[in-house]
Amino acid sequence: MMDLHSDDSSDDSSGPFDDGSSSEACLSMMSSNRFFQYPSDSDFDSDTRVLKGSGSDAWLRNLNDEEWEKLGRNITYQSRVEIRLNEGALNDHKMSFFCRGLRRHIMTNSITKMNLYENGLSAAAAQSMVPFLQNANFLKELYLSHNNFQSEGFNIMFLALRDSPIHTLSCNYCGIEAIEIDSEHIPKHLT
């Protein structure tokens, strides 16, 4: 499913830590499996873990460039991960480091869903995502609503997803005016 117009804001985007833990402590928790939440929704597999945070979470606001890369790299060692980083958790600069980490060990990566709404991401972030998207062999859902990708960013990502298993792509309110689609490069599973 590709959704360009309707609103997808049903996810709660509060962060995983309410105790004010430092960013370094949060990153080190990943190895002990306390960093991720297990979803309570009945439509999720019980083995899926969720990385969840928003721009109001101190642990995300305080990550430096190296820590964003480390966060991405550490995610690649997890299995069956859903990422929900919303409402100012990321920007173009942070996304470049996060994606650099994600592509370090992409073949062991099993991110199944990414929800990155309301981050103000532009075509620059879309370009940073290309190596990850081209190799995201398990990514089935990508929610990018309320960003600023515009037509250029959407076209960059759409082309990068052409060989992916993605079936849901949502880019509502992203400033998209025109879409260039070559019928030979449409993701095969997109409905």
RONUDO-530657 format. One record per atom (N, C-alpha, C, O): residue in one letter; x, y, z. Coordinates in steps of 0.05 Angstrom, whole numbers, padded with zeros to 5 digits, always signed. Example, Ala and Ser with C-alpha at 12.3 -4.5 7.8 and 13.67 -1.06 7.14 Angstrom:
2
A+00264-00114+00156/A+00246-00090+00156/A+00264-00066+00156/A+00285-00066+00169/S+00257-00045+00142/S+00273-00021+00143/S+00258+00001+00157/S+00268+00023+00161/
***
This chain:
191
M+00017-00023+00000/M+00000+00000+00000/M+00018+00025+00000/M+00036+00026+00016/M+00013+00044-00018/M+00027+00069-00018/M+00006+00091-00012/M-00014+00093-00026/D+00011+00106+00009/D-00008+00126+00018/D+00005+00153+00018/D+00025+00157+00032/L-00005+00171+00002/L+00008+00197+00000/L-00010+00220+00011/L+00000+00242+00014/H-00034+00214+00019/H-00052+00235+00027/H-00064+00233+00055/H-00067+00254+00069/S-00071+00210+00064/S-00084+00208+00090/S-00065+00210+00113/S-00040+00208+00109/D-00075+00216+00137/D-00058+00221+00161/D-00054+00195+00175/D-00072+00179+00180/D-00028+00189+00183/D-00021+00165+00198/D-00008+00175+00224/D+00016+00175+00226/S-00024+00182+00244/S-00013+00192+00269/S-00023+00176+00293/S-00026+00187+00314/S-00028+00151+00289/S-00040+00135+00310/S-00020+00124+00330/S-00027+00115+00352/D+00007+00126+00323/D+00027+00115+00341/D+00032+00133+00364/D+00035+00158+00361/D+00035+00122+00388/D+00045+00137+00412/D+00075+00138+00409/D+00087+00118+00404/S+00086+00161+00412/S+00115+00164+00407/S+00131+00172+00432/S+00151+00186+00429/S+00123+00164+00455/S+00138+00170+00479/S+00163+00152+00479/S+00162+00130+00468/G+00184+00161+00492/G+00210+00146+00491/G+00210+00122+00510/G+00192+00119+00526/P+00231+00105+00507/P+00232+00081+00522/P+00241+00085+00551/P+00237+00067+00568/F+00253+00108+00557/F+00262+00113+00584/F+00250+00138+00596/F+00250+00159+00584/D+00238+00135+00620/D+00226+00157+00634/D+00243+00165+00658/D+00236+00183+00673/D+00266+00152+00661/D+00282+00156+00685/D+00305+00176+00681/D+00321+00180+00699/G+00306+00189+00658/G+00327+00208+00653/G+00355+00196+00648/G+00375+00210+00652/S+00356+00171+00641/S+00382+00157+00636/S+00398+00173+00615/S+00387+00184+00596/S+00424+00173+00618/S+00442+00187+00599/S+00442+00172+00572/S+00435+00148+00571/S+00450+00186+00551/S+00450+00173+00525/S+00470+00150+00525/S+00465+00129+00513/E+00493+00153+00538/E+00513+00131+00539/E+00501+00106+00553/E+00505+00084+00544/A+00487+00111+00575/A+00474+00089+00589/A+00454+00075+00572/A+00451+00051+00572/C+00439+00091+00557/C+00418+00079+00539/C+00431+00063+00517/C+00421+00041+00511/L+00453+00072+00506/L+00467+00057+00485/L+00478+00031+00496/L+00477+00010+00483/S+00489+00032+00520/S+00501+00008+00531/S+00479-00013+00539/S+00485-00037+00540/M+00455-00004+00544/M+00433-00022+00550/M+00425-00040+00527/M+00413-00061+00531/M+00432-00032+00503/M+00424-00047+00480/M+00434-00076+00481/M+00420-00094+00473/S+00458-00079+00491/S+00469-00106+00492/S+00454-00124+00513/S+00456-00148+00511/S+00441-00111+00532/S+00427-00127+00552/S+00397-00130+00545/S+00382-00140+00561/N+00389-00121+00521/N+00361-00124+00511/N+00341-00106+00526/N+00317-00110+00523/R+00350-00088+00543/R+00332-00071+00557/R+00326-00046+00542/R+00308-00030+00549/F+00340-00041+00520/F+00337-00017+00504/F+00311-00017+00488/F+00299+00004+00483/F+00303-00041+00480/F+00279-00044+00463/F+00255-00051+00479/F+00257-00064+00500/Q+00232-00043+00469/Q+00207-00051+00481/Q+00195-00073+00464/Q+00200-00075+00440/Y+00179-00089+00477/Y+00163-00109+00462/Y+00135-00099+00459/Y+00123-00091+00479/P+00125-00098+00435/P+00098-00086+00431/P+00076-00103+00444/P+00078-00128+00445/S+00056-00090+00454/S+00034-00104+00467/S+00011-00108+00447/S-00008-00123+00452/D+00013-00096+00423/D-00008-00098+00403/D-00010-00127+00394/D+00010-00141+00390/S-00034-00137+00390/S-00038-00165+00382/S-00030-00170+00354/S-00027-00194+00346/D-00026-00149+00337/D-00019-00154+00309/D+00011-00157+00305/D+00020-00161+00283/F+00027-00156+00326/F+00056-00159+00324/F+00064-00187+00333/F+00051-00199+00350/D+00085-00196+00320/D+00097-00221+00328/D+00110-00217+00356/D+00122-00195+00360/S+00109-00236+00373/S+00120-00233+00400/S+00151-00229+00400/S+00162-00221+00420/D+00164-00236+00378/D+00193-00233+00376/D+00201-00205+00367/D+00225-00200+00367/T+00183-00189+00358/T+00189-00162+00348/T+00196-00143+00371/T+00182-00143+00391/R+00217-00128+00368/R+00225-00108+00388/R+00221-00081+00375/R+00224-00077+00351/V+00215-00061+00392/V+00210-00034+00383/V+00229-00015+00396/V+00232-00013+00420/L+00243+00001+00379/L+00259+00023+00388/L+00241+00047+00385/L+00233+00054+00363/K+00236+00061+00407/K+00216+00082+00407/K+00226+00107+00420/K+00237+00106+00442/G+00223+00130+00407/G+00231+00155+00419/G+00221+00179+00403/G+00214+00177+00380/S+00220+00202+00416/S+00211+00227+00404/S+00231+00248+00410/S+00249+00245+00427/G+00228+00271+00397/G+00246+00294+00402/G+00245+00305+00430/G+00263+00320+00438/S+00225+00298+00445/S+00223+00307+00473/S+00238+00289+00493/S+00240+00296+00516/D+00249+00267+00483/D+00264+00249+00500/D+00293+00258+00503/D+00307+00260+00483/A+00301+00263+00528/A+00328+00273+00533/A+00350+00254+00522/A+00370+00263+00511/W+00346+00228+00525/W+00366+00209+00516/W+00371+00211+00486/W+00394+00206+00477/L+00351+00219+00470/L+00355+00223+00441/L+00367+00250+00435/L+00384+00253+00418/R+00357+00271+00449/R+00367+00298+00444/R+00397+00300+00450/R+00411+00316+00437/N+00406+00284+00469/N+00434+00286+00477/N+00454+00268+00462/N+00478+00269+00468/L+00444+00253+00443/L+00463+00236+00427/L+00480+00253+00409/L+00469+00271+00395/N+00506+00248+00409/N+00523+00262+00390/N+00525+00246+00364/N+00513+00224+00362/D+00540+00255+00344/D+00541+00242+00318/D+00551+00213+00321/D+00539+00195+00309/E+00572+00209+00336/E+00583+00182+00340/E+00563+00164+00353/E+00561+00140+00346/E+00548+00174+00372/E+00527+00158+00386/E+00504+00151+00367/E+00492+00129+00370/W+00496+00169+00349/W+00475+00163+00330/W+00485+00140+00312/W+00469+00122+00306/E+00510+00141+00304/E+00521+00119+00287/E+00521+00093+00303/E+00514+00072+00292/K+00530+00095+00328/K+00531+00071+00345/K+00503+00059+00349/K+00499+00035+00348/L+00483+00076+00352/L+00455+00067+00355/L+00447+00052+00330/L+00436+00030+00332/G+00452+00063+00307/G+00445+00049+00282/G+00460+00022+00280/G+00448+00002+00272/R+00486+00023+00286/R+00502-00002+00284/R+00491-00023+00304/R+00489-00047+00296/N+00484-00015+00328/N+00475-00034+00348/N+00448-00046+00340/N+00442-00069+00346/I+00431-00031+00326/I+00405-00041+00317/I+00410-00064+00297/I+00394-00083+00297/T+00431-00063+00282/T+00435-00084+00261/T+00441-00111+00274/T+00440-00131+00260/Y+00449-00111+00299/Y+00454-00137+00313/Y+00429-00149+00326/Y+00430-00171+00336/Q+00407-00134+00325/Q+00382-00144+00336/Q+00367-00159+00315/Q+00374-00157+00291/S+00347-00174+00323/S+00330-00187+00303/S+00302-00177+00306/S+00293-00172+00328/R+00288-00175+00284/R+00260-00167+00283/R+00255-00141+00298/R+00244-00141+00320/V+00264-00119+00286/V+00262-00093+00299/V+00243-00075+00285/V+00241-00074+00260/E+00228-00060+00300/E+00211-00038+00290/E+00222-00012+00301/E+00227-00010+00325/I+00226+00008+00284/I+00238+00033+00293/I+00216+00054+00292/I+00203+00058+00272/R+00212+00068+00315/R+00193+00090+00317/R+00208+00114+00328/R+00208+00118+00353/L+00219+00130+00311/L+00233+00155+00319/L+00219+00178+00306/L+00222+00183+00282/N+00203+00192+00322/N+00184+00212+00312/N+00186+00239+00326/N+00201+00242+00346/E+00171+00258+00315/E+00167+00284+00328/E+00193+00298+00336/E+00196+00306+00359/G+00211+00301+00317/G+00236+00315+00323/G+00258+00298+00334/G+00279+00309+00342/A+00255+00272+00335/A+00277+00255+00344/A+00301+00256+00325/A+00324+00254+00334/L+00295+00259+00300/L+00316+00260+00279/L+00315+00286+00264/L+00295+00301+00264/N+00337+00293+00250/N+00338+00314+00230/N+00356+00304+00208/N+00367+00281+00210/D+00361+00319+00187/D+00378+00310+00165/D+00406+00302+00175/D+00416+00281+00166/H+00418+00318+00192/H+00445+00312+00202/H+00445+00286+00218/H+00462+00269+00213/K+00428+00283+00237/K+00427+00259+00254/K+00421+00235+00237/K+00432+00213+00241/M+00403+00238+00217/M+00396+00215+00200/M+00420+00205+00184/M+00423+00181+00180/S+00438+00223+00176/S+00462+00214+00161/S+00479+00195+00179/S+00489+00175+00168/F+00482+00202+00204/F+00499+00185+00222/F+00484+00159+00229/F+00496+00138+00231/F+00458+00162+00234/F+00442+00138+00241/F+00442+00118+00218/F+00446+00094+00223/C+00439+00127+00194/C+00439+00109+00170/C+00467+00098+00165/C+00469+00076+00155/R+00487+00114+00171/R+00514+00103+00168/R+00518+00079+00186/R+00530+00059+00177/G+00508+00080+00210/G+00509+00057+00228/G+00492+00034+00218/G+00500+00011+00220/L+00468+00040+00208/L+00450+00019+00198/L+00462+00003+00175/L+00456-00021+00173/R+00478+00016+00159/R+00488+00002+00135/R+00514-00013+00141/R+00525-00026+00123/R+00525-00011+00165/R+00550-00025+00171/R+00547-00055+00169/R+00565-00068+00158/H+00526-00066+00179/H+00522-00095+00179/H+00494-00101+00168/H+00479-00116+00180/I+00488-00090+00145/I+00461-00091+00134/I+00452-00120+00130/I+00427-00125+00132/M+00469-00138+00124/M+00460-00165+00118/M+00449-00179+00143/M+00434-00199+00140/T+00457-00171+00167/T+00446-00183+00191/T+00422-00167+00202/T+00411-00174+00223/N+00415-00147+00187/N+00394-00129+00196/N+00366-00140+00190/N+00362-00151+00168/S+00347-00137+00208/S+00320-00146+00203/S+00300-00126+00212/S+00281-00132+00226/I+00304-00101+00204/I+00285-00080+00210/I+00260-00085+00193/I+00262-00086+00168/T+00237-00089+00205/T+00213-00096+00191/T+00195-00072+00186/T+00179-00071+00167/K+00198-00052+00203/K+00180-00028+00201/K+00195-00004+00212/K+00209-00005+00232/M+00193+00019+00197/M+00204+00044+00206/M+00182+00065+00205/M+00168+00068+00185/N+00179+00080+00227/N+00161+00102+00229/N+00177+00126+00237/N+00186+00128+00259/L+00180+00145+00218/L+00197+00168+00222/L+00181+00194+00217/L+00192+00213+00206/Y+00156+00195+00226/Y+00139+00218+00220/Y+00147+00243+00237/Y+00157+00240+00259/E+00141+00266+00226/E+00146+00292+00239/E+00174+00297+00249/E+00179+00304+00272/N+00193+00293+00231/N+00221+00298+00237/N+00233+00321+00221/N+00256+00328+00225/G+00218+00332+00202/G+00229+00353+00186/G+00250+00344+00166/G+00266+00360+00157/L+00250+00318+00159/L+00270+00307+00141/L+00266+00317+00113/L+00243+00321+00104/S+00288+00322+00099/S+00287+00332+00072/S+00300+00312+00052/S+00305+00289+00059/A+00304+00321+00028/A+00317+00304+00007/A+00345+00295+00016/A+00354+00274+00008/A+00358+00312+00033/A+00385+00304+00043/A+00383+00279+00060/A+00400+00261+00058/A+00363+00277+00077/A+00359+00253+00093/A+00352+00229+00075/A+00361+00207+00080/A+00335+00234+00055/A+00329+00213+00036/A+00354+00201+00023/A+00356+00177+00020/Q+00372+00219+00015/Q+00397+00210+00003/Q+00413+00193+00023/Q+00426+00174+00015/S+00414+00201+00048/S+00428+00186+00069/S+00416+00158+00073/S+00430+00139+00080/M+00390+00155+00068/M+00376+00130+00072/M+00380+00110+00049/M+00375+00086+00053/V+00390+00119+00026/V+00391+00102+00002/V+00406+00076+00007/V+00395+00055+00001/P+00431+00076+00017/P+00445+00050+00021/P+00430+00031+00039/P+00429+00007+00034/F+00418+00041+00060/F+00402+00025+00078/F+00377+00014+00063/F+00372-00010+00064/L+00362+00031+00049/L+00338+00023+00036/L+00344+00002+00014/L+00328-00016+00010/Q+00366+00005+00000/Q+00372-00014-00021/Q+00379-00042-00011/Q+00377-00061-00026/N+00386-00044+00014/N+00393-00070+00026/N+00376-00078+00049/N+00382-00098+00063/A+00354-00065+00053/A+00336-00071+00076/A+00318-00095+00067/A+00295-00091+00058/N+00328-00118+00070/N+00315-00142+00060/N+00290-00151+00075/N+00276-00168+00066/F+00285-00139+00098/F+00262-00146+00114/F+00242-00123+00118/F+00221-00127+00130/L+00249-00100+00108/L+00232-00076+00112/L+00206-00079+00096/L+00207-00079+00071/K+00184-00080+00110/K+00158-00083+00097/K+00141-00058+00098/K+00123-00054+00082/E+00146-00041+00119/E+00130-00017+00122/E+00148+00007+00128/E+00166+00005+00145/L+00143+00029+00115/L+00158+00054+00119/L+00139+00077+00120/L+00125+00083+00100/Y+00138+00090+00143/Y+00120+00113+00148/Y+00136+00138+00151/Y+00152+00140+00170/L+00133+00157+00133/L+00149+00181+00132/L+00133+00207+00132/L+00143+00228+00125/S+00108+00205+00140/S+00090+00228+00138/S+00100+00252+00154/S+00115+00250+00174/H+00091+00276+00146/H+00096+00301+00159/H+00126+00307+00160/H+00136+00316+00181/N+00140+00303+00138/N+00168+00311+00135/N+00169+00330+00111/N+00148+00338+00101/N+00192+00337+00102/N+00195+00356+00081/N+00212+00344+00058/N+00229+00358+00046/F+00206+00319+00051/F+00222+00305+00030/F+00218+00318+00002/F+00236+00319-00014/Q+00194+00328-00002/Q+00187+00340-00028/Q+00190+00319-00050/Q+00197+00296-00044/S+00185+00326-00074/S+00186+00307-00097/S+00213+00295-00100/S+00215+00271-00105/E+00234+00311-00097/E+00261+00301-00101/E+00267+00278-00081/E+00277+00257-00089/G+00262+00282-00056/G+00268+00262-00035/G+00251+00237-00039/G+00261+00215-00036/F+00225+00241-00046/F+00208+00217-00050/F+00219+00201-00073/F+00220+00176-00071/N+00226+00214-00095/N+00236+00199-00119/N+00262+00184-00113/N+00266+00162-00122/I+00279+00196-00097/I+00304+00183-00088/I+00298+00157-00073/I+00309+00136-00079/M+00280+00159-00053/M+00273+00136-00037/M+00258+00115-00053/M+00263+00091-00050/F+00239+00123-00070/F+00223+00105-00086/F+00241+00088-00104/F+00237+00064-00106/L+00261+00101-00116/L+00280+00086-00133/L+00297+00067-00116/L+00302+00044-00125/A+00305+00075-00093/A+00321+00058-00075/A+00305+00033-00066/A+00317+00012-00060/L+00279+00035-00064/L+00262+00013-00055/L+00254-00007-00076/L+00240-00026-00071/R+00263-00003-00100/R+00252-00018-00123/R+00255-00048-00120/R+00238-00063-00130/D+00276-00058-00107/D+00280-00087-00104/D+00273-00097-00075/D+00280-00119-00068/S+00260-00080-00060/S+00255-00087-00032/S+00228-00102-00029/S+00212-00103-00047/P+00224-00114-00006/P+00199-00128+00000/P+00177-00109+00010/P+00156-00119+00019/I+00182-00083+00010/I+00163-00064+00022/I+00136-00066+00009/I+00133-00069-00015/H+00115-00065+00026/H+00088-00066+00017/H+00072-00042+00026/H+00050-00037+00015/T+00082-00026+00045/T+00069-00002+00054/T+00089+00021+00055/T+00109+00019+00068/L+00082+00042+00041/L+00098+00067+00040/L+00080+00090+00044/L+00062+00095+00028/S+00083+00105+00066/S+00066+00128+00072/S+00082+00153+00073/S+00101+00156+00089/C+00075+00172+00056/C+00089+00198+00054/C+00069+00221+00054/C+00069+00238+00036/N+00051+00221+00073/N+00031+00242+00075/N+00043+00268+00083/N+00060+00269+00101/Y+00035+00290+00071/Y+00043+00317+00079/Y+00073+00320+00079/Y+00085+00330+00098/C+00086+00312+00057/C+00115+00314+00054/C+00123+00333+00032/C+00146+00333+00024/G+00104+00349+00022/G+00111+00369+00002/G+00115+00357-00026/G+00129+00369-00042/I+00104+00334-00031/I+00107+00321-00057/I+00088+00333-00077/I+00064+00333-00073/E+00100+00344-00098/E+00084+00356-00119/E+00082+00339-00144/E+00062+00339-00158/A+00103+00324-00150/A+00104+00307-00174/A+00120+00282-00167/A+00139+00283-00152/I+00112+00260-00180/I+00126+00235-00176/I+00134+00224-00203/I+00118+00222-00221/E+00160+00217-00205/E+00170+00205-00229/E+00172+00175-00225/E+00188+00166-00209/I+00155+00160-00239/I+00154+00131-00235/I+00159+00117-00262/I+00145+00121-00281/D+00181+00102-00262/D+00187+00085-00285/D+00174+00058-00278/D+00181+00046-00257/S+00157+00048-00294/S+00142+00023-00288/S+00160+00000-00283/S+00151-00020-00270/E+00184+00000-00292/E+00203-00022-00287/E+00216-00020-00260/E+00229-00039-00251/H+00213+00002-00246/H+00226+00006-00220/H+00207+00009-00197/H+00214+00019-00176/I+00182+00001-00200/I+00163+00002-00178/I+00168-00022-00160/I+00171-00044-00169/P+00170-00017-00133/P+00174-00040-00115/P+00153-00062-00121/P+00129-00056-00122/K+00162-00086-00123/K+00145-00108-00131/K+00122-00114-00113/K+00100-00123-00122/H+00125-00110-00087/H+00105-00117-00067/H+00088-00094-00058/H+00069-00097-00042/L+00093-00070-00068/L+00078-00046-00061/L+00050-00048-00072/L+00046-00051-00096/T+00031-00045-00054/T+00003-00046-00062/T-00011-00020-00060/T-00035-00018-00066/
***
